[in-house]
Amino acid sequence: MTASSAAPVPSEKGAEVGRRIGVGLMYGLWKPRVLGAWRVPATGPLIYAVNHSHNIDGPMVMGVAPRPTHFLIKKEAFVGPLGRFLTGIGQLQVDRHSADRTAIGQALGVLADGGVLGIFPEGTRGEGDFASLRAGLAYFAVRGGAPIVPVAVLGSTDRPGRLIKALPPLRSRVDVVFGDPFDAGDGSGRRTRKALDEATERIQKQLTAHLENARRLTGR
């Protein structure tokens, strides 16, 4: 299925609006320290692979990243005004419990248009240590011909806020560390199950190494 036969590909203009809103919110509420943003290629299809331990991790990356980002977000978040807002700023809703062909088509469309796709490869919020990866990241990287930039968000779960327990303390520091882009595939272009399994292993090694380096770099 092509992206055109499913839902339309979200515009980069919408994602840029989301990035600008994120800039204001993230820098207004917390103190992001961004390291390695210069490693992000300025043009071409790209995937941010982000560890996920807190609800603000996605908005934080969206706000501090140098390029507008289309995140794959669980469909449960697309309810009422929030759902319309997320769609308006170019985010993609995905059904995590099935092969969501609409989301797959839209995500591949973003990459085909030279855009940036944001993925939480662990699938759900957890320890944020890349210990368990789903195969979706490898599929999009190989099928979309897109390099992966590992992104580590550190400090969002250090301690709860005083006013809102579900959020980090206001004006606390959150580190976002971008790694070097890398290709997940072996260069053959194969998309067999075996090739994707091997790509997932390569990705996990790269992401784990980046996270360890980010922790050393930030002292977290």
C-alpha positions as a Markdown table, in Angstrom:
| # | Residue | x | y | z |
|---|---|---|---|---|
| 1 | Met | 0.0 | 0.0 | 0.0 |
| 2 | Thr | 1.3 | 3.4 | -0.9 |
| 3 | Ala | 0.9 | 6.5 | 1.2 |
| 4 | Ser | -1.3 | 8.1 | -1.4 |
| 5 | Ser | -3.9 | 5.3 | -1.1 |
| 6 | Ala | -4.1 | 5.7 | 2.6 |
| 7 | Ala | -4.5 | 8.9 | 4.6 |
| 8 | Pro | -2.6 | 11.9 | 3.3 |
| 9 | Val | 0.9 | 12.5 | 4.4 |
| 10 | Pro | 1.1 | 15.2 | 7.1 |
| 11 | Ser | 2.7 | 18.4 | 6.0 |
| 12 | Glu | 6.1 | 19.6 | 7.2 |
| 13 | Lys | 4.5 | 23.0 | 7.8 |
| 14 | Gly | 2.3 | 21.5 | 10.5 |
| 15 | Ala | 5.3 | 19.8 | 12.1 |
| 16 | Glu | 7.2 | 23.1 | 12.0 |
| 17 | Val | 4.4 | 24.8 | 13.9 |
| 18 | Gly | 4.6 | 22.0 | 16.4 |
| 19 | Arg | 8.4 | 22.5 | 16.7 |
| 20 | Arg | 7.9 | 26.2 | 17.4 |
| 21 | Ile | 5.2 | 25.6 | 20.0 |
| 22 | Gly | 7.6 | 23.0 | 21.6 |
| 23 | Val | 10.4 | 25.4 | 21.7 |
| 24 | Gly | 8.3 | 27.9 | 23.7 |
| 25 | Leu | 6.9 | 25.3 | 26.1 |
| 26 | Met | 10.0 | 23.2 | 26.7 |
| 27 | Tyr | 12.4 | 26.2 | 27.2 |
| 28 | Gly | 9.7 | 28.1 | 29.2 |
| 29 | Leu | 8.9 | 25.3 | 31.6 |
| 30 | Trp | 12.3 | 23.5 | 31.9 |
| 31 | Lys | 16.0 | 24.0 | 31.1 |
| 32 | Pro | 16.8 | 21.7 | 28.2 |
| 33 | Arg | 20.5 | 21.1 | 27.6 |
| 34 | Val | 20.9 | 20.0 | 24.0 |
| 35 | Leu | 24.1 | 18.1 | 23.0 |
| 36 | Gly | 25.1 | 16.9 | 19.5 |
| 37 | Ala | 22.4 | 18.6 | 17.5 |
| 38 | Trp | 25.0 | 19.4 | 14.9 |
| 39 | Arg | 25.1 | 15.7 | 14.1 |
| 40 | Val | 21.6 | 15.8 | 12.6 |
| 41 | Pro | 21.8 | 15.9 | 8.8 |
| 42 | Ala | 20.2 | 19.1 | 7.5 |
| 43 | Thr | 18.3 | 17.5 | 4.7 |
| 44 | Gly | 16.9 | 14.1 | 3.5 |
| 45 | Pro | 14.8 | 11.4 | 5.2 |
| 46 | Leu | 15.8 | 10.7 | 8.8 |
| 47 | Ile | 14.5 | 8.8 | 11.8 |
| 48 | Tyr | 15.0 | 9.9 | 15.4 |
| 49 | Ala | 15.1 | 6.8 | 17.7 |
| 50 | Val | 14.2 | 8.2 | 21.1 |
| 51 | Asn | 14.3 | 6.4 | 24.5 |
| 52 | His | 11.0 | 6.8 | 26.3 |
| 53 | Ser | 10.7 | 7.0 | 30.1 |
| 54 | His | 8.4 | 10.0 | 30.5 |
| 55 | Asn | 5.5 | 11.6 | 28.7 |
| 56 | Ile | 7.5 | 14.8 | 28.0 |
| 57 | Asp | 10.2 | 13.0 | 26.1 |
| 58 | Gly | 8.4 | 13.4 | 22.7 |
| 59 | Pro | 7.5 | 17.0 | 23.1 |
| 60 | Met | 11.0 | 17.7 | 24.4 |
| 61 | Val | 12.6 | 16.3 | 21.3 |
| 62 | Met | 10.1 | 18.0 | 19.1 |
| 63 | Gly | 10.9 | 21.3 | 20.7 |
| 64 | Val | 14.7 | 21.1 | 20.8 |
| 65 | Ala | 15.5 | 19.1 | 17.6 |
| 66 | Pro | 16.9 | 21.2 | 14.7 |
| 67 | Arg | 14.3 | 19.8 | 12.2 |
| 68 | Pro | 10.5 | 19.5 | 12.5 |
| 69 | Thr | 9.5 | 16.0 | 13.5 |
| 70 | His | 6.5 | 13.7 | 12.8 |
| 71 | Phe | 6.2 | 11.3 | 15.7 |
| 72 | Leu | 4.3 | 8.0 | 15.7 |
| 73 | Ile | 2.1 | 8.3 | 18.7 |
| 74 | Lys | -0.4 | 5.8 | 20.1 |
| 75 | Lys | -3.9 | 6.3 | 18.9 |
| 76 | Glu | -5.2 | 6.5 | 22.4 |
| 77 | Ala | -3.7 | 10.0 | 22.7 |
| 78 | Phe | -5.8 | 11.3 | 19.7 |
| 79 | Val | -9.0 | 12.1 | 21.7 |
| 80 | Gly | -11.0 | 15.3 | 21.4 |
| 81 | Pro | -9.2 | 18.6 | 21.1 |
| 82 | Leu | -5.8 | 17.0 | 21.8 |
| 83 | Gly | -6.3 | 14.6 | 18.9 |
| 84 | Arg | -7.1 | 17.5 | 16.5 |
| 85 | Phe | -4.1 | 19.4 | 17.8 |
| 86 | Leu | -1.7 | 16.5 | 17.3 |
| 87 | Thr | -3.0 | 15.9 | 13.8 |
| 88 | Gly | -2.7 | 19.6 | 13.0 |
| 89 | Ile | 1.0 | 19.7 | 14.0 |
| 90 | Gly | 1.8 | 16.8 | 11.8 |
| 91 | Gln | 1.9 | 13.9 | 14.2 |
| 92 | Leu | 0.9 | 10.4 | 13.2 |
| 93 | Gln | -1.5 | 8.2 | 15.2 |
| 94 | Val | -0.7 | 4.5 | 15.2 |
| 95 | Asp | -2.5 | 1.4 | 16.5 |
| 96 | Arg | 0.1 | -0.4 | 18.5 |
| 97 | His | -1.9 | -3.6 | 18.6 |
| 98 | Ser | -2.2 | -4.3 | 14.9 |
| 99 | Ala | -0.4 | -3.8 | 11.6 |
| 100 | Asp | -1.7 | -0.2 | 11.1 |
| 101 | Arg | -1.4 | 0.1 | 7.3 |
| 102 | Thr | -2.6 | 3.7 | 7.4 |
| 103 | Ala | 0.1 | 4.7 | 9.8 |
| 104 | Ile | 2.7 | 2.7 | 7.9 |
| 105 | Gly | 1.8 | 4.5 | 4.7 |
| 106 | Gln | 1.9 | 7.9 | 6.3 |
| 107 | Ala | 5.3 | 7.2 | 7.9 |
| 108 | Leu | 6.8 | 6.0 | 4.7 |
| 109 | Gly | 5.3 | 9.0 | 3.0 |
| 110 | Val | 7.1 | 11.3 | 5.5 |
| 111 | Leu | 10.4 | 9.7 | 4.6 |
| 112 | Ala | 9.7 | 9.7 | 0.9 |
| 113 | Asp | 9.2 | 13.4 | 1.1 |
| 114 | Gly | 12.6 | 13.8 | 2.9 |
| 115 | Gly | 11.1 | 14.4 | 6.3 |
| 116 | Val | 11.9 | 13.4 | 9.8 |
| 117 | Leu | 10.1 | 10.5 | 11.5 |
| 118 | Gly | 10.2 | 10.2 | 15.3 |
| 119 | Ile | 9.9 | 6.7 | 16.8 |
| 120 | Phe | 10.0 | 5.3 | 20.3 |
| 121 | Pro | 11.5 | 2.0 | 19.4 |
| 122 | Glu | 10.6 | 0.4 | 22.8 |
| 123 | Gly | 7.0 | 0.7 | 21.8 |
| 124 | Thr | 5.7 | 1.9 | 25.2 |
| 125 | Arg | 7.0 | 4.1 | 28.0 |
| 126 | Gly | 9.3 | 2.2 | 30.4 |
| 127 | Glu | 12.9 | 2.3 | 31.7 |
| 128 | Gly | 14.0 | 4.2 | 28.6 |
| 129 | Asp | 17.1 | 2.0 | 28.3 |
| 130 | Phe | 16.5 | 0.5 | 24.8 |
| 131 | Ala | 16.4 | -3.0 | 26.3 |
| 132 | Ser | 13.5 | -4.2 | 24.2 |
| 133 | Leu | 13.1 | -3.0 | 20.7 |
| 134 | Arg | 10.2 | -3.6 | 18.3 |
| 135 | Ala | 10.9 | -4.4 | 14.7 |
| 136 | Gly | 9.0 | -1.3 | 13.3 |
| 137 | Leu | 12.1 | 0.9 | 13.5 |
| 138 | Ala | 14.2 | -1.5 | 11.4 |
| 139 | Tyr | 11.3 | -1.8 | 8.9 |
| 140 | Phe | 11.0 | 2.0 | 8.4 |
| 141 | Ala | 14.8 | 2.5 | 8.3 |
| 142 | Val | 15.4 | -0.2 | 5.6 |
| 143 | Arg | 12.2 | 0.4 | 3.6 |
| 144 | Gly | 12.4 | 4.2 | 3.7 |
| 145 | Gly | 16.2 | 4.3 | 3.1 |
| 146 | Ala | 16.6 | 6.6 | 6.1 |
| 147 | Pro | 19.5 | 6.8 | 8.5 |
| 148 | Ile | 18.8 | 6.7 | 12.2 |
| 149 | Val | 19.9 | 9.3 | 14.7 |
| 150 | Pro | 19.8 | 7.9 | 18.3 |
| 151 | Val | 18.4 | 10.4 | 20.8 |
| 152 | Ala | 18.7 | 10.0 | 24.6 |
| 153 | Val | 16.5 | 12.1 | 26.8 |
| 154 | Leu | 17.9 | 12.1 | 30.4 |
| 155 | Gly | 16.6 | 13.7 | 33.6 |
| 156 | Ser | 12.8 | 13.7 | 32.8 |
| 157 | Thr | 12.2 | 11.0 | 35.5 |
| 158 | Asp | 14.8 | 12.1 | 38.1 |
| 159 | Arg | 12.1 | 13.3 | 40.5 |
| 160 | Pro | 8.5 | 14.4 | 40.4 |
| 161 | Gly | 7.5 | 18.1 | 40.4 |
| 162 | Arg | 6.1 | 19.8 | 43.4 |
| 163 | Leu | 3.0 | 21.3 | 41.7 |
| 164 | Ile | 2.3 | 18.6 | 39.2 |
| 165 | Lys | 3.6 | 15.2 | 40.3 |
| 166 | Ala | 3.3 | 13.8 | 36.7 |
| 167 | Leu | 5.8 | 16.3 | 35.4 |
| 168 | Pro | 9.5 | 17.0 | 36.1 |
| 169 | Pro | 10.1 | 19.9 | 38.5 |
| 170 | Leu | 9.6 | 23.3 | 36.7 |
| 171 | Arg | 12.9 | 24.8 | 35.6 |
| 172 | Ser | 14.8 | 21.5 | 36.2 |
| 173 | Arg | 17.4 | 20.4 | 33.7 |
| 174 | Val | 16.6 | 17.8 | 31.0 |
| 175 | Asp | 19.4 | 16.6 | 28.8 |
| 176 | Val | 18.8 | 15.7 | 25.1 |
| 177 | Val | 21.7 | 14.0 | 23.4 |
| 178 | Phe | 21.8 | 13.4 | 19.7 |
| 179 | Gly | 24.1 | 10.7 | 18.3 |
| 180 | Asp | 25.8 | 10.1 | 15.0 |
| 181 | Pro | 23.5 | 8.9 | 12.2 |
| 182 | Phe | 23.8 | 5.3 | 11.1 |
| 183 | Asp | 22.3 | 2.9 | 8.5 |
| 184 | Ala | 20.3 | 0.0 | 9.9 |
| 185 | Gly | 20.5 | -2.2 | 6.8 |
| 186 | Asp | 23.5 | -4.2 | 5.5 |
| 187 | Gly | 23.5 | -2.4 | 2.2 |
| 188 | Ser | 21.7 | -5.1 | 0.3 |
| 189 | Gly | 18.3 | -3.6 | 0.5 |
| 190 | Arg | 16.8 | -6.9 | 1.7 |
| 191 | Arg | 13.6 | -6.6 | 3.7 |
| 192 | Thr | 13.2 | -10.3 | 4.6 |
| 193 | Arg | 12.3 | -11.2 | 8.2 |
| 194 | Lys | 15.9 | -12.4 | 8.7 |
| 195 | Ala | 17.3 | -9.1 | 7.3 |
| 196 | Leu | 15.0 | -7.0 | 9.6 |
| 197 | Asp | 15.9 | -9.2 | 12.6 |
| 198 | Glu | 19.6 | -8.6 | 11.9 |
| 199 | Ala | 18.9 | -4.8 | 11.4 |
| 200 | Thr | 17.1 | -4.7 | 14.8 |
| 201 | Glu | 20.1 | -6.3 | 16.4 |
| 202 | Arg | 22.4 | -3.7 | 14.8 |
| 203 | Ile | 20.1 | -0.9 | 15.9 |
| 204 | Gln | 19.9 | -2.1 | 19.5 |
| 205 | Lys | 23.7 | -2.2 | 19.8 |
| 206 | Gln | 24.0 | 1.3 | 18.4 |
| 207 | Leu | 21.2 | 2.8 | 20.6 |
| 208 | Thr | 22.5 | 1.1 | 23.8 |
| 209 | Ala | 26.0 | 2.4 | 23.1 |
| 210 | His | 24.7 | 5.9 | 22.5 |
| 211 | Leu | 22.7 | 5.8 | 25.7 |
| 212 | Glu | 25.8 | 4.7 | 27.7 |
| 213 | Asn | 27.8 | 7.5 | 26.1 |
| 214 | Ala | 25.1 | 10.0 | 26.8 |
| 215 | Arg | 25.0 | 9.1 | 30.5 |
| 216 | Arg | 28.8 | 9.4 | 30.7 |
| 217 | Leu | 28.7 | 12.7 | 28.9 |
| 218 | Thr | 25.9 | 14.2 | 31.1 |
| 219 | Gly | 26.8 | 12.5 | 34.4 |
| 220 | Arg | 23.2 | 11.1 | 34.7 |
